[in-house]
C-alpha cells in the first residue's frame, strides 16, 4: 500500500525535514510505502502558515506554541495542552517532542546524578538565554531585578551582555557554568511548558521558573524555584536569594530528580506515543480518517479561512495590517 503525505507550515524547513518528516516516515513504514506528494492522503502541518488549507485531505496539526487547535480546520492535533477530544487529540508534552527535545529530556532525567566536581565548577550565579522580544514584560523585569542583586549572564539575542555581543552557540554549555537559570516562558497558560525548564535541568542548574501554572503536575517542585505565585520581580529575587545564600539548600535541589514521575517519562520516551498516534490515523485510510464535517456551517467556516489566508499572502496586506495595528494602539491610548 502506498501512503501519500505532505508537510507544510513548519517554522523552519530543517525542523520539518530533519525532525518531523523522519518521525512520520518511521511511524508509517510498517503500513506501506511512504511517498511525498502534492496530492497527499495525509497532510502534516504546524501553525506557521495556512498552506494546509489548500489541501482537501486528512489534516494533522502539530503545535509547539501557545495556541489551541482549531478542529474546524484540522482533523487531528498534537500539542501539549491538557485536552481530550474523542480520538482527535494527542497530548504530547514538550519533553517528548521529536528531535533534540528528547535528547535534552534524557539529560534532565539524570541531572540529579551530577558529580560533586561539576557542582563545584559552577562559579557563576545565573544564566538567561532568550531571543524573543515580545514576551510577557515580567520576564525582562525579573531579569533586571535579578541583575541588580547579582550579575546574570545573558547569552541570547535579547539583553545580551556577553563580551562579543553574539548569541551563544552551545546553550547547554553556557547554562552549565551557572548555579541557576532564569527560565521564564513567553506567557502563562496551563500546559504551555516549553524547552526552557528542560534545558535548565539538562544543564544541571536550578531553574527559576515562571509560566505554566500546572508545571508541578510534571516537574518536581523540590528541584526548581516556582515563581508563578510571585506578584512582583522583587518577590522572585527574595526566593532566589534564599537558595543562593544557603549552599546546602541549593545542593539539595540539584540532587532532586527533575520529574515528579521519572519512570513514566522514561516509559513515554520508549513507547513513542507520537508514532502510535500517526499510525492510528493512517491505518484508517484517507476517507475513514476524516473527522471534519463537510456540512454547511463547517464548510462555510473553512472557505472563509481559506479566503483570509489568500488575502494575507498578498504583498500589500502586511502593510495594511501594520497600519491597522498602529491605529488600534493609538485609539486605546
N, C-alpha and C positions, 0 to 999 in steps of 0.2 A: 504494500500500500504506500502511496506517495502522499506526504503531508506538506502542503504548500504554506509557507509562513512569510511574514514581512515584519520588520521592526522599524518604528518611526518615533519621532517626538522625544528622543532622549537628549539629555543636556549636552553630552559630548559624544561624538562618533566613537571614540576609543572605548568609552564605557559600554556603549551598545555592543560593539564588535568584540571587545575583549572579555567582558563580564557576562552581560545578559544573553547575548546570542549563544555563547558557549553553554550556558545553563539550559536554555531552551532545547538546543540540539541534544544535549546529554539526556534530558528528560524524555524526548520524543523518539530517540533512536530505537528503543525496544518495540515501538509501534510500527515502524516502517522507515522509508527513505525520506529524509528531511531536505527540502529544497527551498531556496529563497525565490520569491515570485512577486511580480507586480499585480497578480490576480490571486491573492492569498485566500486560503480557507480560514486561517487564524492570524490575526494581527496582534502583535505585542507592542505596546506603546507606553510612553511615560507622559509627563504632564507639561513638557516644554514645547508645546505646539498643538496644532489642530489638524495635522495631516491625516490623523486616524479617521476623521470624518469623511474622507474621500473614498474609503473602502467599505463596501457593504458586505461584511463578513463578521465572524465572531471576533469581538474586540476584548483584549485583556489588558487592563490598565495597571501599570506598576508605579507606585508613588513612594518617594522617599522624602517628600517635603511636607510642610504643614498645610495640607489640603485634604479635603474629604472627596471620595469618589462620587461621580455623578452616574448613577446606574441607569439613567435615561439614555445615556450615550455609550456606555460600556457594559458588556455582558458580565464581565468578571473584573475584580480588582484585587490587587495585592498591596498591602500597606501596613503601617504599624499602629493603626487605631485599635482601640478596644471595641470592636464592632463585630456583630454577627448578622448575616443576611442570607438565609437559606444556604445554598451551596455556592454563592456568588462572591464570597469574600474570603481571602486568606490573610489572617493576621500574621505578618512576618516581622518580628522585631528587628530593629536595625542591626543588632549584633549577628543576625543570621542572613543579612543581605549578601548577594553574590560578590565575589572578588575579595578585595583586601579587608572588608569588614570582618569576614570570618577569621582571617589571619590575626587581626588585632584582638578578636574575641578570645582566641586560643592563648594569646599572651596575657590577656586580662585574667583568664581563668587560673593562671599560675603566678599572678603578681604577689600573692601573699607568701610565696616561697623565695622571695628576693633575698639575696645574701646580705649579711651584715656589712660586707665590704662595699656593696653598691649603695646601701643606705648611707654609709659614712662619706661616700663620694659626692653626695648631693649638697654642694656648697651654696647653691643659690636658693633664694626664697621661693619665687613663684613665676610661672610662665603663663603666656597669653598668646594664642595664635588665632587670629580672626581676620578675615578678608572682606566680610560683608558689612557695609556701612549702614544698611537700612534696618538694623535690628531694633528691638525694644531699647529705648535710651538707657534703661537701668544697667545694661551691660557696660557701656563706656563710663557711666557714672561710678559704677563699682570699681572699674579699673583705675580711675582717678583717685578714688578714696583709698584703695589698697596701695596704690603707688605712693600716697602721702605717708603711709605707715612704713613701708619698705619698698625697695625697687622691685618692680615687676618686669620681667624680661618679655618684651613683646616682639614676636617674630613673624607676624602676618603682614598683610598689606595695610591693615588698619592699625594706626597708632604704633607703627614700627619704631623701636628705639635701639636697634642693633647698629653697630659701627658702620656697616656698609649700606644700611637702609633697605636691604633687599629681603624679600620673604625667604624664610628658611627652606632648604631643600629637603631635609630629613626631619619631619615633625617630631617623631618619637625620640630621636637622638637629642633634639632640642629640649623636649619635655623632661627627659631623664636627668638633666642637670639640676633640676629643681625639686624642692620638697612638696610643693603644691602646684596645682594647675587651675587657673580660672576658667571653668567650663560652663559658660552661660549660653543657653540656647538663643536663637533669634526671637523666640516668642514662647509663651507659656500656654500649652494645650495638652490635655490628657492624651498620652500615647506618643506625643511628638518628642521622642528621646533619641537623639542622633549619635553620631560618632564621638561627640565631644567627651562624654563621660567614659566611653570605652577606651579612647586614646589615652586619657589621663590614667586609667587603670593599667593599660598595656605598658605604659612608661614607668610604672611603679611609683606613682605620686598619689597624693591625697587630693581628689577633685573637690573644688569649691563650686558646687553645682546650683544652678537655678534654671527652671524651665518646666519640665513635665511635672505636674502636681501628683502624678501617680508613679513617680520614679521609684519609690520604695516597694512597689509591687514586684520589681525585678532586681534592683540593686540593693546590696546590704547597707543599711543605714549606719552601721558601725564602721564602714570603710570610707565614707565621704562626708563632707560638710554640706548639709542640705539647707539652702538659703531660701527656699520657697516661702518660708514664713517670715522672712525679714522684710520690714516695711521700708527701711532706708539703707543706703550703701554703708552707713556707719555701723549698722547692726551686723552686716556681713563682716566688716573689719573686726568687730569685737569677737565674733565667733571664730574667725581665723586666728586672731591674736591668742585666744585661749589655748589653741592647739600648738601654735608656733612657739609659744613660751613655755610649753610643757613637753620636752623631748620624749618622755616616756609615753605620753598620750599619742603623739604623732607616730611613734614606732608601733604602738598597739594598733592604730588604724591601718598602717601599712601591712600588718600581719593578718588582717582580716580578709576573708575571701571577698572578691568584688561582687559576686552574685549572691542573691538570697538563696537560690536553689541551683547550685553549680551542676549537680548531677542532671537536672532537667535541661540545662543549657547544653551540656555535652551531648545529651541524647538528641536534642533538636539538630545540632550540628551534624551528627552522624546519620540521622534518619532522613534529612533533606526534605522537609515538607514542601518546599517550593517545587521540586521536581515532581512530587506526587500530585500536587495541585494541577500543574501543567499537563501531566499525563491524563489525569481525570477529565480535563476539559476536552483534549484532543481525541480521546478514546470514544467519545460520544459521536464523533463525526461532525462535519460542517453544519448540518441542519439541526440536529438534536441538541447541539451545544449552545444554540442561540437562546438568549434569555430576554433580549429587548423585544418589546411588543411592536408589531407592525401596524397597530391600530391608530386611529385618528390623532389623539392628543399627543402620544409619544412621537409619532411620525412628524407631526407639526413642529414639535419642540426641536427635533433633530434637524429638520430643514432650516429652521431659524438659526440654530447654532452653526450650521454649515455656511449659511449666508454671512453671518458675522465673522467667521473665520476667513472667508474670502475677502471681506472688507478690510480686515486687519492686515492682510498681506499687501494691500495697495500702498504704493510709495508715499502718498500724501496723508494716509490715515494717521501715521505715528506723529506727524506734526500737528494735526488736528487734535489728537488725543492729549498731547503735551499742553496745547493751548487751553483745552477744556479743564485739565487738572489745575493749571495755573489760575484760571478764573474761579474755579471752585474754592481753592485755598484763599484767594482774595476775599471771596464772599463770606467765608467762615470767620475771617478776621473782623 
